[in-house]
């Protein structure tokens, strides 16, 4: 394993000290417990988290660097024994830029698909359906409970069971039809975009 100081690593790559610090804060460079940069692991991590759309920019910057900016070979490279990978984070544990971008694009596409279906009317908001169902249930309940006060005086004078049954059936049917008309109007109002 090859380890370098932050300054040496920045000089080797042609980066400023501030940029190396920015990479460390972003978690894109692997450091050992003494603060030295693990070159191999950092290179793997940088390649897995780099934006592939910036590859042309990186290549152009490499070409434009003058030979005087290149390392002179006088930098000291320190090789330390490995601690069986205990001190270093595994490269696979870090988020992969390409996978993250693909996942983001996938969910944005799903969101656009849901918006499309909602505009077409084949998908409705859950809240509107729940509110409509609750309102319809209360309406039916209130209509049926209201029948009692209306029918009590009429049924008190009736003695024929057949007439009582027909009268109750007609009153319940009227009440349910009224509830259906009202809930249909409420449903249309709730589902039409305003």
N, CA, C and O of each residue as an XYZ file, in Angstrom:
776
protein
N       0.834     -1.170      0.000
C       0.000      0.000      0.000
C       0.884      1.239      0.000
O       1.878      1.308      0.722
N       0.515      2.202     -0.807
C       1.269      3.428     -0.915
C       0.511      4.547     -0.216
O      -0.671      4.778     -0.469
N       1.222      5.232      0.669
C       0.633      6.346      1.401
C       1.443      7.601      1.132
O       2.666      7.541      1.012
N       0.766      8.736      1.037
C       1.409     10.030      0.825
C       0.744     11.049      1.737
O      -0.377     10.862      2.210
N       1.472     12.128      1.965
C       0.847     13.233      2.684
C      -0.147     13.905      1.736
O      -0.126     13.666      0.529
N      -0.989     14.722      2.281
C      -1.987     15.409      1.454
C      -1.309     16.315      0.432
O      -1.729     16.398     -0.722
N      -0.261     16.987      0.875
C       0.457     17.898     -0.015
C       1.109     17.126     -1.150
O       1.033     17.538     -2.308
N       1.753     15.998     -0.824
C       2.406     15.188     -1.850
C       1.381     14.641     -2.845
O       1.619     14.626     -4.053
N       0.252     14.198     -2.328
C      -0.777     13.652     -3.213
C      -1.311     14.739     -4.144
O      -1.525     14.493     -5.331
N      -1.526     15.937     -3.607
C      -1.991     17.044     -4.432
C      -0.980     17.416     -5.502
O      -1.356     17.687     -6.642
N       0.318     17.432     -5.145
C       1.356     17.747     -6.127
C       1.423     16.673     -7.199
O       1.609     16.980     -8.376
N       1.271     15.407     -6.799
C       1.327     14.310     -7.764
C       0.183     14.426     -8.775
O       0.377     14.162     -9.961
N      -0.994     14.817     -8.315
C      -2.154     14.912     -9.196
C      -2.251     16.270     -9.883
O      -3.033     16.435    -10.820
N      -1.461     17.248     -9.424
C      -1.543     18.582     -9.995
C      -2.711     19.380     -9.438
O      -3.233     20.269    -10.111
N      -3.123     19.071     -8.217
C      -4.260     19.726     -7.581
C      -3.776     20.678     -6.498
O      -2.697     20.506     -5.930
N      -4.591     21.675     -6.229
C      -4.258     22.608     -5.154
C      -4.546     21.965     -3.798
O      -5.278     20.981     -3.699
N      -3.954     22.544     -2.766
C      -4.166     22.051     -1.404
C      -5.640     22.176     -1.016
O      -6.177     21.316     -0.317
N      -6.285     23.240     -1.468
C      -7.694     23.449     -1.145
C      -8.575     22.366     -1.777
O      -9.531     21.898     -1.159
N      -8.248     21.974     -3.007
C      -9.049     20.951     -3.681
C      -8.886     19.600     -2.998
O      -9.852     18.846     -2.878
N      -7.685     19.289     -2.553
C      -7.461     18.036     -1.822
C      -8.278     18.052     -0.529
O      -8.892     17.050     -0.165
N      -8.281     19.191      0.157
C      -9.093     19.312      1.374
C     -10.580     19.146      1.087
O     -11.310     18.538      1.871
N     -11.018     19.689     -0.037
C     -12.423     19.557     -0.428
C     -12.777     18.094     -0.694
O     -13.853     17.633     -0.315
N     -11.871     17.368     -1.346
C     -12.111     15.941     -1.605
C     -12.165     15.145     -0.306
O     -12.963     14.217     -0.177
N     -11.331     15.502      0.644
C     -11.330     14.801      1.940
C     -12.641     15.068      2.671
O     -13.236     14.148      3.233
N     -13.093     16.321      2.668
C     -14.358     16.652      3.334
C     -15.534     15.951      2.675
O     -16.506     15.598      3.344
N     -15.451     15.749      1.373
C     -16.525     15.067      0.651
C     -16.451     13.557      0.826
O     -17.348     12.839      0.383
N     -15.392     13.065      1.466
C     -15.257     11.626      1.687
C     -14.816     10.872      0.448
O     -15.093      9.680      0.314
N     -14.128     11.560     -0.464
C     -13.707     10.923     -1.706
C     -12.244     10.507     -1.694
O     -11.767      9.928     -2.670
N     -11.517     10.790     -0.608
C     -10.151     10.311     -0.445
C     -10.097      9.432      0.796
O     -10.736      9.726      1.806
N      -9.322      8.342      0.710
C      -9.200      7.406      1.826
C      -7.942      7.758      2.609
O      -6.847      7.816      2.049
N      -8.106      7.990      3.900
C      -6.990      8.324      4.779
C      -6.796      7.202      5.791
O      -7.746      6.529      6.192
N      -5.526      7.017      6.195
C      -5.288      6.058      7.285
C      -5.418      6.802      8.609
O      -5.729      7.993      8.634
N      -5.177      6.088      9.713
C      -5.380      6.713     11.019
C      -4.401      7.850     11.299
O      -4.679      8.700     12.145
N      -3.267      7.885     10.611
C      -2.321      8.982     10.829
C      -2.551     10.144      9.863
O      -1.781     11.105      9.866
N      -3.592     10.074      9.040
C      -3.936     11.182      8.159
C      -3.270     11.148      6.804
O      -3.398     12.107      6.043
N      -2.556     10.074      6.470
C      -1.931      9.962      5.155
C      -2.943      9.424      4.147
O      -3.830      8.644      4.493
N      -2.793      9.851      2.900
C      -3.701      9.441      1.835
C      -3.276      8.079      1.304
O      -2.122      7.895      0.917
N      -4.209      7.117      1.283
C      -3.974      5.809      0.668
C      -4.208      5.987     -0.826
O      -5.347      6.149     -1.264
N      -3.130      5.956     -1.609
C      -3.198      6.298     -3.027
C      -4.079      5.318     -3.793
O      -4.969      5.744     -4.529
N      -3.852      4.015     -3.637
C      -4.611      3.020     -4.397
C      -6.099      3.066     -4.107
O      -6.917      3.106     -5.026
N      -6.445      3.060     -2.842
C      -7.864      3.082     -2.463
C      -8.517      4.401     -2.861
O      -9.681      4.426     -3.259
N      -7.766      5.500     -2.755
C      -8.322      6.799     -3.134
C      -8.586      6.864     -4.630
O      -9.597      7.416     -5.063
N      -7.669      6.298     -5.424
C      -7.873      6.288     -6.875
C      -9.128      5.497     -7.239
O      -9.919      5.932     -8.076
N      -9.308      4.329     -6.606
C     -10.508      3.521     -6.875
C     -11.768      4.275     -6.471
O     -12.761      4.285     -7.199
N     -11.714      4.904     -5.306
C     -12.878      5.637     -4.817
C     -13.194      6.830     -5.714
O     -14.360      7.093     -6.009
N     -12.172      7.545     -6.144
C     -12.387      8.689     -7.031
C     -12.980      8.249     -8.364
O     -13.862      8.919     -8.901
N     -12.503      7.123     -8.904
C     -13.036      6.672    -10.193
C     -14.475      6.190    -10.070
O     -15.262      6.355    -11.002
N     -14.831      5.591     -8.925
C     -16.209      5.102     -8.782
C     -17.193      6.216     -8.460
O     -18.389      6.062     -8.707
N     -16.723      7.335     -7.916
C     -17.639      8.419     -7.558
C     -17.538      9.615     -8.492
O     -18.186     10.634     -8.253
N     -16.751      9.516     -9.538
C     -16.603     10.659    -10.438
C     -17.754     10.689    -11.441
O     -18.339      9.660    -11.779
N     -18.055     11.884    -11.898
C     -19.121     12.095    -12.869
C     -18.599     11.697    -14.248
O     -17.641     12.301    -14.730
N     -19.204     10.693    -14.898
C     -18.697     10.263    -16.200
C     -18.844     11.333    -17.274
O     -18.130     11.298    -18.277
N     -19.747     12.275    -17.087
C     -19.914     13.321    -18.085
C     -18.760     14.321    -18.058
O     -18.618     15.127    -18.977
N     -17.943     14.275    -17.019
C     -16.816     15.201    -16.900
C     -15.501     14.585    -17.386
O     -14.440     15.182    -17.200
N     -15.552     13.408    -18.001
C     -14.329     12.732    -18.438
C     -13.565     13.570    -19.467
O     -12.335     13.608    -19.443
N     -14.284     14.235    -20.363
C     -13.629     15.074    -21.364
C     -12.910     16.250    -20.734
O     -11.822     16.622    -21.173
N     -13.499     16.830    -19.723
C     -12.883     17.961    -19.023
C     -11.607     17.509    -18.329
O     -10.590     18.200    -18.379
N     -11.661     16.343    -17.680
C     -10.481     15.817    -16.988
C      -9.354     15.564    -17.988
O      -8.202     15.908    -17.722
N      -9.676     14.969    -19.129
C      -8.650     14.689    -20.144
C      -8.050     15.986    -20.681
O      -6.838     16.072    -20.879
N      -8.883     16.989    -20.918
C      -8.379     18.262    -21.431
C      -7.456     18.927    -20.419
O      -6.426     19.485    -20.797
N      -7.806     18.875    -19.147
C      -6.951     19.470    -18.113
C      -5.611     18.741    -18.027
O      -4.578     19.374    -17.809
N      -5.616     17.428    -18.193
C      -4.347     16.684    -18.164
C      -3.453     17.097    -19.328
O      -2.244     17.258    -19.163
N      -4.051     17.268    -20.501
C      -3.259     17.656    -21.676
C      -2.691     19.060    -21.524
O      -1.565     19.321    -21.947
N      -3.453     19.959    -20.931
C      -3.047     21.357    -20.845
C      -2.031     21.633    -19.752
O      -1.403     22.691    -19.747
N      -1.861     20.703    -18.831
C      -0.866     20.923    -17.772
C       0.528     20.903    -18.386
O       0.861     20.036    -19.195
N       1.307     21.850    -17.993
C       2.664     21.903    -18.531
C       3.552     20.905    -17.800
O       3.224     20.490    -16.689
N       4.670     20.515    -18.405
C       5.574     19.568    -17.756
C       6.121     20.088    -16.429
O       6.476     19.294    -15.557
N       6.193     21.412    -16.262
C       6.717     21.924    -14.990
C       5.747     21.637    -13.838
O       6.161     21.577    -12.680
N       4.459     21.460    -14.153
C       3.486     21.135    -13.120
C       3.545     19.668    -12.723
O       3.009     19.276    -11.687
N       4.190     18.870    -13.539
C       4.256     17.438    -13.244
C       5.184     17.209    -12.063
O       6.091     18.009    -11.837
N       4.983     16.144    -11.309
C       5.857     15.869    -10.173
C       7.292     15.623    -10.637
O       7.522     15.053    -11.704
N       8.246     16.055     -9.827
C       9.655     15.971    -10.195
C      10.275     14.642     -9.824
O      11.417     14.376    -10.200
N       9.585     13.829     -9.124
C      10.155     12.550     -8.705
C      10.849     12.644     -7.371
O      11.320     11.631     -6.853
N      10.927     13.835     -6.796
C      11.602     13.984     -5.514
C      10.642     13.816     -4.342
O      11.036     13.964     -3.185
N       9.388     13.508     -4.641
C       8.442     13.337     -3.543
C       8.690     12.008     -2.861
O       8.983     10.996     -3.498
N       8.564     12.043     -1.567
C       8.788     10.827     -0.786
C       7.497     10.039     -0.697
O       6.451     10.583     -0.341
N       7.570      8.775     -1.016
C       6.424      7.890     -0.929
C       6.658      6.961      0.243
O       7.680      6.278      0.314
N       5.715      6.940      1.152
C       5.845      6.129      2.351
C       4.970      4.895      2.189
O       3.786      5.012      1.875
N       5.537      3.723      2.398
C       4.776      2.489      2.335
C       4.672      1.920      3.734
O       5.679      1.630      4.381
N       3.440      1.763      4.192
C       3.198      1.237      5.526
C       2.517     -0.117      5.416
O       1.806     -0.371      4.444
N       2.720     -0.987      6.389
C       2.051     -2.279      6.339
C       0.547     -2.119      6.539
O       0.094     -1.226      7.255
N      -0.211     -2.991      5.900
C      -1.664     -2.949      6.003
C      -2.119     -3.564      7.311
O      -1.461     -4.447      7.860
N      -3.242     -3.092      7.799
C      -3.826     -3.640      9.017
C      -5.011     -4.538      8.659
O      -6.055     -4.480      9.308
N      -4.848     -5.367      7.625
C      -5.888     -6.280      7.143
C      -7.161     -5.539      6.748
O      -8.255     -6.089      6.877
N      -7.042     -4.329      6.279
C      -8.189     -3.559      5.820
C      -9.080     -3.039      6.926
O     -10.165     -2.534      6.639
N      -8.670     -3.139      8.175
C      -9.531     -2.715      9.290
C      -9.666     -1.198      9.346
O     -10.745     -0.689      9.651
N      -8.597     -0.472      9.061
C      -8.617      0.973      9.231
C      -9.223      1.692      8.033
O      -9.633      2.847      8.145
N      -9.282      1.011      6.875
C      -9.751      1.672      5.668
C     -11.195      1.297      5.374
O     -11.580      0.144      5.566
N     -12.000      2.246      4.913
C     -13.335      1.889      4.461
C     -13.235      1.121      3.150
O     -12.355      1.399      2.335
N     -14.093      0.195      2.948
C     -14.102     -0.577      1.714
C     -14.646      0.297      0.591
O     -15.555      1.098      0.805
N     -14.090      0.141     -0.599
C     -14.498      0.961     -1.726
C     -15.952      0.685     -2.083
O     -16.666      1.603     -2.488
N     -16.405     -0.547     -1.944
C     -17.778     -0.895     -2.271
C     -18.801     -0.278     -1.341
O     -19.980     -0.208     -1.687
N     -18.380      0.170     -0.171
C     -19.302      0.757      0.789
C     -19.685      2.185      0.425
O     -20.718      2.678      0.879
N     -18.883      2.849     -0.373
C     -19.145      4.228     -0.745
C     -20.233      4.277     -1.816
O     -20.361      3.340     -2.605
N     -21.012      5.345     -1.857
C     -22.045      5.450     -2.885
C     -21.412      5.598     -4.263
O     -20.425      6.315     -4.427
N     -21.973      4.931     -5.233
C     -21.475      4.978     -6.598
C     -22.234      6.079     -7.344
O     -23.465      6.092     -7.347
N     -21.514      6.985     -7.963
C     -22.126      8.132     -8.624
C     -23.070      7.694     -9.733
O     -24.181      8.210     -9.850
N     -22.624      6.737    -10.550
C     -23.439      6.293    -11.671
C     -24.737      5.641    -11.189
O     -25.803      5.889    -11.752
N     -24.648      4.814    -10.154
C     -25.852      4.161     -9.629
C     -26.792      5.190     -9.013
O     -28.009      5.108     -9.174
N     -26.215      6.159     -8.307
C     -27.046      7.196     -7.686
C     -27.764      8.022     -8.741
O     -28.947      8.330     -8.596
N     -27.059      8.377     -9.791
C     -27.685      9.160    -10.855
C     -28.760      8.345    -11.565
O     -29.831      8.868    -11.872
N     -28.484      7.068    -11.827
C     -29.479      6.218    -12.482
C     -30.725      6.074    -11.611
O     -31.847      6.100    -12.117
N     -30.525      5.923    -10.304
C     -31.661      5.794     -9.392
C     -32.469      7.088     -9.362
O     -33.699      7.064     -9.350
N     -31.769      8.206     -9.348
C     -32.457      9.502     -9.341
C     -33.283      9.670    -10.610
O     -34.438     10.089    -10.547
N     -32.704      9.350    -11.748
C     -33.420      9.468    -13.017
C     -34.624      8.528    -13.058
O     -35.675      8.886    -13.590
N     -34.471      7.331    -12.499
C     -35.567      6.363    -12.467
C     -36.747      6.921    -11.672
O     -37.892      6.846    -12.119
N     -36.467      7.480    -10.498
C     -37.550      8.002     -9.672
C     -38.155      9.271    -10.263
O     -39.352      9.508    -10.100
N     -37.368     10.082    -10.938
C     -37.935     11.244    -11.621
C     -38.867     10.804    -12.744
O     -39.910     11.417    -12.972
N     -38.479      9.729    -13.449
C     -39.340      9.202    -14.510
C     -40.644      8.657    -13.930
O     -41.713      8.866    -14.504
N     -40.563      7.963    -12.799
C     -41.778      7.454    -12.157
C     -42.690      8.600    -11.721
O     -43.913      8.515    -11.834
N     -42.077      9.669    -11.222
C     -42.867     10.824    -10.797
C     -43.566     11.468    -11.994
O     -44.734     11.846    -11.896
N     -42.873     11.594    -13.105
C     -43.483     12.158    -14.308
C     -44.593     11.254    -14.833
O     -45.619     11.738    -15.312
N     -44.386      9.935    -14.742
C     -45.412      8.991    -15.174
C     -46.671      9.147    -14.313
O     -47.786      9.142    -14.835
N     -46.493      9.283    -13.010
C     -47.638      9.480    -12.115
C     -48.352     10.793    -12.430
O     -49.582     10.843    -12.410
N     -47.599     11.855    -12.721
C     -48.210     13.136    -13.090
C     -49.018     13.002    -14.374
O     -50.111     13.559    -14.487
N     -48.477     12.259    -15.347
C     -49.175     12.047    -16.609
C     -50.496     11.320    -16.380
O     -51.536     11.744    -16.885
N     -50.458     10.219    -15.614
C     -51.679      9.451    -15.355
C     -52.695     10.271    -14.557
O     -53.902     10.118    -14.746
N     -52.218     11.123    -13.683
C     -53.129     11.972    -12.916
C     -53.808     12.983    -13.835
O     -55.002     13.244    -13.692
N     -53.060     13.552    -14.773
C     -53.649     14.508    -15.706
C     -54.634     13.833    -16.653
O     -55.610     14.449    -17.080
N     -54.379     12.559    -16.984
C     -55.286     11.815    -17.854
C     -56.548     11.363    -17.123
O     -57.531     10.984    -17.759
N     -56.525     11.401    -15.808
C     -57.689     11.006    -15.029
C     -57.694      9.549    -14.621
O     -58.655      9.093    -14.002
N     -56.648      8.801    -14.950
C     -56.604      7.386    -14.568
C     -55.969      7.186    -13.197
O     -55.902      6.060    -12.704
N     -55.508      8.252    -12.587
C     -54.909      8.189    -11.257
C     -55.432      9.381    -10.458
O     -55.432     10.515    -10.937
N     -55.875      9.105     -9.237
C     -56.402     10.179     -8.395
C     -55.613     10.234     -7.103
O     -54.931      9.281     -6.725
N     -55.719     11.356     -6.443
C     -55.033     11.513     -5.171
C     -55.727     10.682     -4.100
O     -56.955     10.657     -4.016
N     -54.947     10.021     -3.303
C     -55.482      9.163     -2.249
C     -56.322      9.963     -1.254
O     -57.361      9.492     -0.791
N     -55.876     11.155     -0.934
C     -56.586     11.998      0.035
C     -57.992     12.302     -0.454
O     -58.936     12.275      0.336
N     -58.151     12.593     -1.752
C     -59.476     12.897     -2.297
C     -60.395     11.685     -2.190
O     -61.577     11.826     -1.877
N     -59.856     10.497     -2.449
C     -60.662      9.278     -2.360
C     -61.059      9.002     -0.915
O     -62.213      8.680     -0.633
N     -60.097      9.130      0.004
C     -60.409      8.889      1.419
C     -61.441      9.885      1.938
O     -62.371      9.504      2.648
N     -61.280     11.155      1.586
C     -62.241     12.168      2.028
C     -63.621     11.911      1.432
O     -64.637     12.063      2.109
N     -63.648     11.521      0.157
C     -64.925     11.223     -0.493
C     -65.625     10.026      0.128
O     -66.838     10.050      0.340
N     -64.861      8.977      0.419
C     -65.457      7.786      1.042
C     -65.983      8.117      2.432
O     -67.065      7.669      2.814
N     -65.235      8.886      3.173
C     -65.675      9.271      4.517
C     -66.945     10.116      4.434
O     -67.898      9.893      5.180
N     -66.950     11.081      3.525
C     -68.127     11.941      3.362
C     -69.352     11.157      2.919
O     -70.456     11.400      3.407
N     -69.163     10.206      1.987
C     -70.290      9.393      1.520
C     -70.835      8.525      2.645
O     -72.049      8.373      2.777
N     -69.963      7.964      3.444
C     -70.408      7.143      4.571
C     -71.208      7.947      5.579
O     -72.242      7.492      6.069
N     -70.737      9.123      5.881
C     -71.474      9.984      6.832
C     -72.813     10.409      6.259
O     -73.811     10.482      6.976
N     -72.829     10.690      4.954
C     -74.069     11.114      4.315
C     -75.124     10.009      4.384
O     -76.276     10.272      4.731
N     -74.736      8.774      4.056
C     -75.671      7.645      4.109
C     -76.159      7.440      5.538
O     -77.351      7.238      5.772
N     -75.245      7.491      6.477
C     -75.627      7.320      7.880
C     -76.633      8.388      8.307
O     -77.658      8.080      8.916
N     -76.330      9.644      7.980
C     -77.222     10.735      8.378
C     -78.587     10.623      7.703
O     -79.618     10.889      8.322
N     -78.584     10.224      6.418
C     -79.858     10.061      5.698
C     -80.707      8.974      6.340
O     -81.906      9.159      6.549
N     -80.083      7.838      6.655
C     -80.844      6.728      7.238
C     -81.319      7.051      8.650
O     -82.434      6.686      9.024
N     -80.498      7.721      9.428
C     -80.930      8.084     10.777
C     -82.013      9.164     10.751
O     -82.818      9.255     11.677
N     -82.036      9.970      9.712
C     -83.063     11.009      9.581
C     -84.431     10.446      9.239
O     -85.445     11.099      9.484
N     -84.476      9.246      8.678
C     -85.749      8.615      8.318
C     -86.602      8.366      9.559
O     -87.825      8.497      9.519
N     -85.957      8.011     10.642
C     -86.678      7.648     11.867
C     -87.606      8.780     12.303
O     -88.782      8.549     12.587
N     -87.084      9.988     12.355
C     -87.904     11.127     12.808
C     -89.036     11.427     11.828
O     -90.109     11.868     12.240
N     -88.806     11.191     10.538
C     -89.834     11.457      9.534
C     -90.945     10.406      9.568
O     -92.124     10.737      9.439
N     -90.564      9.145      9.741
C     -91.533      8.058      9.613
C     -92.253      7.691     10.903
O     -93.310      7.061     10.847
N     -91.733      8.054     12.033
C     -92.329      7.635     13.311
C     -93.811      8.003     13.418
O     -94.614      7.142     13.776
N     -94.207      9.245     13.123
C     -95.635      9.567     13.243
C     -96.502      8.819     12.223
O     -97.628      8.426     12.530
N     -95.973      8.624     11.010
C     -96.744      7.948      9.966
C     -96.934      6.473     10.297
O     -98.022      5.925     10.121
N     -95.861      5.831     10.782
C     -95.944      4.401     11.085
C     -96.774      4.125     12.343
O     -97.304      3.025     12.502
N     -96.891      5.092     13.220
C     -97.638      4.895     14.469
C     -99.128      4.660     14.212
O     -99.784      3.964     14.987
N     -99.661      5.227     13.143
C    -101.087      5.081     12.846
C    -101.388      3.882     11.963
O    -102.549      3.494     11.830
N    -100.357      3.282     11.349
C    -100.562      2.136     10.450
C    -100.680      0.854     11.257
O    -100.010      0.666     12.273
N    -101.564     -0.036     10.764
C    -101.743     -1.323     11.443
C    -101.438     -2.491     10.528
O    -101.162     -3.588     11.012
N    -101.479     -2.289      9.222
C    -101.241     -3.372      8.266
C     -99.733     -3.554      8.076
O     -99.066     -2.618      7.634
N     -99.160     -4.752      8.402
C     -97.716     -4.979      8.240
C     -97.231     -4.799      6.798
O     -96.119     -4.319      6.579
N     -98.045     -5.175      5.823
C     -97.650     -5.040      4.420
C     -97.485     -3.567      4.055
O     -96.510     -3.211      3.392
N     -98.402     -2.711      4.464
C     -98.301     -1.275      4.186
C     -97.091     -0.663      4.909
O     -96.416      0.206      4.357
N     -96.820     -1.112      6.131
C     -95.661     -0.609      6.885
C     -94.373     -0.965      6.150
O     -93.478     -0.130      6.016
N     -94.280     -2.217      5.669
C     -93.077     -2.657      4.944
C     -92.890     -1.852      3.668
O     -91.785     -1.389      3.388
N     -93.977     -1.676      2.874
C     -93.873     -0.895      1.631
C     -93.486      0.550      1.928
O     -92.667      1.137      1.220
N     -94.067      1.111      2.956
C     -93.770      2.502      3.320
C     -92.303      2.649      3.757
O     -91.631      3.602      3.362
N     -91.811      1.708      4.570
C     -90.397      1.734      5.000
C     -89.458      1.549      3.812
O     -88.466      2.268      3.687
N     -89.767      0.587      2.937
C     -88.918      0.328      1.765
C     -88.843      1.562      0.873
O     -87.762      1.935      0.418
N     -89.985      2.196      0.622
C     -90.003      3.392     -0.230
C     -89.208      4.532      0.411
O     -88.475      5.240     -0.279
N     -89.349      4.708      1.705
C     -88.626      5.790      2.393
C     -87.120      5.537      2.388
O     -86.335      6.459      2.168
N     -86.718      4.294      2.629
C     -85.277      3.956      2.608
C     -84.719      4.131      1.203
O     -83.623      4.664      1.031
N     -85.481      3.679      0.179
C     -85.015      3.819     -1.206
C     -84.837      5.302     -1.560
O     -83.821      5.675     -2.147
N     -85.809      6.145     -1.212
C     -85.693      7.592     -1.484
C     -84.464      8.182     -0.801
O     -83.730      8.975     -1.391
N     -84.256      7.788      0.433
C     -83.123      8.308      1.200
C     -81.795      7.891      0.574
O     -80.876      8.703      0.466
N     -81.692      6.624      0.161
C     -80.450      6.146     -0.463
C     -80.228      6.786     -1.832
O     -79.088      7.083     -2.188
N     -81.290      7.004     -2.605
C     -81.144      7.663     -3.910
C     -80.699      9.115     -3.737
O     -79.876      9.615     -4.504
N     -81.246      9.785     -2.729
C     -80.798     11.157     -2.441
C     -79.313     11.171     -2.070
O     -78.555     12.024     -2.531
N     -78.917     10.223     -1.237
C     -77.508     10.135     -0.831
C     -76.616      9.861     -2.036
O     -75.518     10.407     -2.133
N     -77.088      9.008     -2.963
C     -76.293      8.698     -4.158
C     -76.112      9.936     -5.028
O     -75.011     10.204     -5.507
N     -77.196     10.697     -5.235
C     -77.094     11.914     -6.048
C     -76.126     12.914     -5.420
O     -75.288     13.499     -6.107
N     -76.248     13.099     -4.134
C     -75.388     14.067     -3.442
C     -73.935     13.607     -3.463
O     -73.039     14.412     -3.716
N     -73.685     12.313     -3.199
C     -72.297     11.831     -3.171
C     -71.683     11.816     -4.562
O     -70.476     12.018     -4.694
N     -72.492     11.579     -5.626
C     -71.964     11.641     -6.995
C     -71.517     13.054     -7.326
O     -70.461     13.254     -7.927
N     -72.317     14.029     -6.935
C     -71.944     15.424     -7.185
C     -70.686     15.791     -6.405
O     -69.810     16.486     -6.920
N     -70.599     15.322     -5.165
C     -69.401     15.587     -4.358
C     -68.174     14.922     -4.958
O     -67.092     15.509     -4.959
N     -68.325     13.698     -5.472
C     -67.197     12.977     -6.069
C     -66.683     13.712     -7.298
O     -65.475     13.890     -7.456
N     -67.588     14.140     -8.167
C     -67.179     14.876     -9.360
C     -66.464     16.167     -8.978
O     -65.471     16.546     -9.599
N     -66.972     16.826     -7.967
C     -66.341     18.075     -7.519
C     -64.944     17.813     -6.950
O     -64.024     18.601     -7.174
N     -64.784     16.705     -6.211
C     -63.490     16.399     -5.583
C     -62.456     15.959     -6.602
O     -61.268     16.228     -6.423
N     -62.880     15.283     -7.679
C     -61.920     14.727     -8.632
C     -61.568     15.675     -9.759
O     -60.561     15.462    -10.433
N     -62.351     16.707     -9.991
C     -62.010     17.644    -11.057
C     -60.939     18.599    -10.564
O     -61.078     19.197     -9.497
N     -59.856     18.747    -11.350
C     -58.783     19.655    -10.920
C     -59.280     21.095    -10.952
O     -59.980     21.513    -11.874
N     -58.901     21.834     -9.931
C     -59.341     23.236     -9.860
C     -58.228     24.178    -10.148
O     -58.426     25.393    -10.131
